[in-house]
Amino acid sequence: MEQYGILTAPDTLRFERTLPGPIEKVWAYLTDPDKRGLWLARGDMELVEGGRVTLQFFHQELSPVQGPVPEKFKGMDQGHSFTGKVLRINAPYLLAFTWEGGSEVSFELEPDQNNTVRLTVTHRRLTPGQYSAAPGWHAHLDILDARLQGKTTDNFWKSFLQLEAAYQKRLVPAAETGMLIRKPVAEVFEAFIDPAITTKFWFTKSTGKLEKGKTVQWTWEMYNVTSTVTVLNIVPGKTIEIHWGSPGGEVNRVEWSFKPIGEGMTFVDIVMDGFHGDQQEILEKVSGSASGFCWVLAGLKALLEFNVRLNLVADRFPQGK
């Protein structure tokens, strides 16, 4: 059975696990505050429809293996709690209640072969910004499985960070492409920093060079499009990282990586992420962005290697599509 959660709809995340039974034992680990506190969160739960649910998270207590709390979760260092309401209950087969942020979680239990239990966890009414719940649920369910087997697990936050990278690719795919440019890193790097060069193969106007912390405007005059670019980080000769978007629209993160190859050559890798929308919309954006950056890199290659301006970006949509 697949251990990773999947999106069954743009706002719905689902996990399926086969756990050691019997079903009454698994049910107890969902509803008994002490047992639930061993893998998810403590807190009283009124086991009737409309009953109050209290969840108190102490992630550092879920494993004897200690480790630092990630910087972005320092606010949970001393615990985290919220309350919800039981929506549906049918012991020992179904439990559903509201979750923080206006979302809902359901647990469905079904007896399976060899005294095992199929557990389905469904988290509904999520926004793309809440997809970070996926590595959390995965880590918690790993701990539940271990507890039911009488085993211990690694530090929660260590597991979470390892899973976070995997889910970023699984749930919110990134556009990625790359190309070998037969010029030294310094020259290729400068081509993306200095608009006097970049305007020869990509956009047509810019309000300035890229510098860390600086915001500039890029314009494609042939399409009457202007984007705001905020430079998040620059490591000379190695990486460029920006936020890129239009006022009032979606803002994406783009990162360039520059790797020296052989004698005086450079491999440029470009990754763009942070796409919003339903799954189909995100996939279309990923495909379109990856294709667009291929044209950009092809134009750069022709310019630096052969001093030829191919006008690929403008000619891709000659009618201004």
C-alpha positions in Angstrom: 0.0 0.0 0.0 1.2 3.5 -0.9 2.5 5.3 2.3 2.4 8.7 0.8 -0.8 10.8 0.9 -2.4 11.9 -2.4 -4.6 14.7 -3.5 -8.0 13.3 -4.5 -9.3 16.8 -5.2 -7.6 20.2 -5.1 -8.7 20.7 -1.5 -8.6 17.1 -0.3 -5.7 15.1 1.0 -6.0 11.3 1.7 -3.8 8.7 3.4 -4.4 5.0 3.6 -2.5 2.7 6.0 -2.7 -0.9 7.0 -2.2 -1.1 10.8 -2.0 -3.9 13.3 -5.4 -4.6 14.8 -7.8 -5.3 16.2 -10.0 -2.4 15.2 -10.9 -1.6 18.8 -7.3 -1.0 19.6 -6.8 1.4 16.7 -10.0 3.2 17.7 -8.7 3.7 21.1 -5.6 5.4 19.7 -7.9 7.8 17.9 -10.2 8.6 20.8 -8.4 8.0 24.1 -6.5 11.2 25.0 -3.5 9.4 26.5 -3.1 7.0 23.6 -3.7 9.7 21.0 -1.1 11.8 22.7 1.5 9.1 22.0 1.3 9.7 18.2 -0.7 12.9 17.4 -2.1 15.1 20.2 -3.5 15.0 23.7 -6.8 16.5 24.6 -10.4 15.6 25.6 -12.9 14.6 23.0 -16.6 14.4 23.5 -17.5 11.3 21.4 -20.9 12.5 20.2 -21.9 14.5 17.1 -21.4 18.2 18.0 -19.0 17.2 20.8 -16.0 19.4 21.6 -12.6 18.3 20.5 -9.4 19.6 22.1 -6.1 18.8 20.5 -2.8 19.7 22.3 0.3 19.0 20.2 3.7 18.4 21.9 5.8 17.1 19.0 9.0 16.7 21.0 7.3 14.1 23.2 6.3 11.8 20.3 9.7 10.1 20.3 12.5 9.6 22.8 14.9 10.9 20.1 15.3 14.6 20.7 16.1 17.2 18.0 15.8 20.9 17.3 12.5 22.5 16.3 12.7 23.9 12.7 13.0 27.7 12.8 9.6 28.2 11.0 7.9 26.2 13.7 9.6 27.8 16.7 6.1 29.0 17.8 5.3 25.3 18.5 8.3 24.8 20.7 6.2 24.8 23.9 3.2 23.1 22.3 0.3 24.0 20.0 -3.4 23.6 20.6 -6.8 24.2 19.0 -10.4 23.1 19.4 -12.9 21.6 17.0 -16.3 19.9 16.8 -17.2 16.3 16.1 -19.1 16.1 12.8 -19.7 12.4 12.5 -19.0 9.4 14.7 -19.8 5.7 14.3 -17.6 3.7 16.7 -15.3 2.0 15.9 -15.6 2.7 12.2 -15.8 6.5 11.6 -14.7 9.7 13.3 -14.8 13.1 11.7 -14.2 16.5 13.2 -13.3 20.1 12.3 -9.6 21.1 12.2 -8.0 24.5 12.5 -8.1 26.8 9.5 -11.6 25.8 8.6 -10.7 22.4 7.4 -12.1 18.9 8.3 -10.5 15.5 9.1 -12.1 12.1 9.0 -10.8 8.7 10.1 -12.4 5.6 8.5 -11.5 2.2 9.9 -12.2 -1.2 8.2 -11.2 -4.6 9.5 -8.8 -6.2 7.0 -7.0 -9.6 6.7 -4.8 -11.2 9.3 -6.1 -9.0 12.2 -5.1 -5.8 10.5 -7.1 -2.6 10.0 -7.3 -0.4 7.0 -7.2 3.3 8.1 -8.2 6.0 5.7 -7.4 9.6 6.9 -9.0 12.3 4.8 -8.2 16.0 5.3 -10.7 18.2 3.4 -11.2 21.9 2.7 -7.5 22.6 2.4 -6.0 25.5 0.5 -2.7 25.0 -1.5 -1.0 26.9 1.3 -2.1 24.2 3.7 -0.5 21.3 1.8 2.2 21.4 4.4 -0.2 19.3 6.5 0.8 16.3 4.3 4.3 15.7 5.7 2.9 16.2 9.2 0.2 13.6 8.7 2.7 11.2 7.2 5.0 11.5 10.1 2.2 11.2 12.7 0.8 8.1 11.0 4.3 6.5 10.9 4.4 7.0 14.7 1.0 5.5 15.1 2.0 2.4 13.2 5.2 2.1 15.3 3.2 2.6 18.6 0.8 -0.1 17.6 3.7 -2.4 17.1 5.4 -1.5 20.3 8.2 0.3 18.5 9.8 3.8 18.8 10.5 6.2 15.9 12.9 8.9 15.0 12.4 12.5 16.1 9.2 14.0 14.7 10.7 17.1 13.2 13.6 15.3 11.6 11.1 13.0 9.9 8.9 16.0 9.0 11.7 17.8 7.2 12.7 14.8 5.2 9.1 14.2 4.1 8.5 17.9 3.4 10.8 17.9 0.4 9.2 14.8 -1.0 5.7 16.2 -0.7 6.7 19.6 -2.2 7.4 17.7 -5.5 4.4 15.3 -5.2 1.7 17.7 -4.3 2.9 21.0 -5.8 5.1 20.1 -8.8 7.7 22.5 -10.0 8.7 23.5 -13.5 12.3 22.5 -14.1 14.6 22.6 -17.0 18.3 23.1 -17.8 20.9 23.4 -20.5 24.6 23.3 -21.1 26.1 26.6 -22.2 29.6 26.5 -23.6 30.8 29.6 -21.8 32.3 30.1 -18.3 30.1 30.4 -15.3 30.9 34.1 -14.7 29.7 35.0 -18.2 26.5 32.9 -18.0 25.7 34.2 -14.5 26.1 37.8 -15.6 23.7 37.3 -18.5 20.8 36.8 -16.0 22.0 39.6 -13.7 22.6 42.4 -16.2 19.5 43.5 -18.2 21.8 44.9 -20.9 22.5 41.2 -21.8 19.2 39.6 -20.7 17.1 41.9 -22.9 18.9 40.4 -25.9 17.3 36.9 -25.3 14.4 37.2 -22.9 12.4 40.3 -21.7 12.8 43.7 -23.5 13.0 46.2 -20.6 14.1 46.2 -17.0 14.4 48.9 -14.3 17.8 47.6 -13.1 20.3 44.9 -12.4 19.5 42.1 -10.0 20.8 42.7 -6.5 19.9 40.9 -3.3 16.9 42.6 -1.6 16.1 44.7 -4.6 12.8 44.9 -6.5 12.8 45.5 -10.3 10.3 45.4 -13.1 10.7 43.2 -16.2 8.6 44.1 -19.3 7.9 42.1 -22.4 6.8 44.9 -24.7 5.6 42.6 -27.5 3.1 41.1 -25.1 2.4 44.2 -23.1 3.3 42.3 -19.9 5.2 43.6 -16.9 6.2 41.5 -13.9 7.5 42.5 -10.5 10.7 40.8 -9.4 12.0 40.7 -5.9 15.5 39.3 -5.4 15.6 36.9 -2.5 19.1 35.7 -2.7 22.2 35.9 -4.9 25.4 33.8 -4.5 27.7 35.1 -7.2 28.5 32.4 -9.7 26.2 29.9 -8.0 22.6 30.8 -7.5 19.9 33.4 -8.1 16.6 33.2 -6.3 13.7 35.6 -6.9 9.9 36.0 -6.4 8.3 36.8 -9.7 4.7 37.8 -10.4 2.2 40.5 -11.5 0.5 42.9 -9.1 -2.6 41.3 -7.7 -1.7 37.9 -9.3 0.2 34.8 -8.5 3.7 35.1 -7.2 6.2 32.3 -8.0 9.7 31.5 -6.8 12.3 31.0 -9.4 15.8 29.7 -8.7 18.8 29.5 -11.1 21.7 27.2 -10.3 25.0 27.4 -12.2 27.4 24.5 -12.3 30.8 24.5 -14.0 31.2 21.6 -16.4 34.6 20.7 -17.9 36.7 23.5 -19.5 34.8 26.8 -19.6 31.3 25.4 -19.7 28.3 25.9 -17.5 25.1 23.9 -16.8 22.2 26.1 -15.9 19.3 24.6 -14.0 16.1 26.6 -13.5 13.3 25.7 -11.1 10.0 27.6 -10.7 7.5 26.7 -8.1 4.6 28.1 -6.0 1.9 27.5 -8.5 -1.7 27.9 -7.4 -5.0 26.4 -8.7 -6.5 23.0 -9.0 -4.4 20.0 -10.1 -5.1 20.5 -13.8 -4.4 24.2 -13.7 -1.1 23.6 -11.8 0.0 21.0 -14.3 -0.7 23.4 -17.2 1.3 26.1 -15.5 4.2 23.8 -14.8 4.3 22.6 -18.4 4.0 26.1 -19.8 6.7 27.5 -17.5 9.1 24.7 -18.2 8.6 25.2 -22.0 9.1 28.9 -21.7 12.4 28.6 -19.8 13.6 26.1 -22.5 13.1 28.9 -25.1 15.0 31.3 -22.8 17.9 29.0 -22.4 18.0 28.2 -26.1 18.1 32.0 -26.8 20.9 32.5 -24.2 22.9 29.6 -25.8 22.7 31.1 -29.2 23.6 34.6 -28.0 26.6 33.6 -25.9 28.0 30.8 -28.0 27.4 32.3 -31.5 26.5 35.9 -30.9 23.1 35.4 -32.6 19.9 36.9 -31.4 17.1 34.3 -32.3 14.2 36.3 -30.8 12.7 33.0 -29.6 10.5 34.5 -26.9 8.9 37.1 -29.2 8.5 34.6 -32.1 6.9 31.9 -29.9 3.6 33.9 -30.1 3.9 36.2 -33.1 0.3 37.3 -32.8 0.9 38.4 -29.2 -1.0 35.4 -27.7 
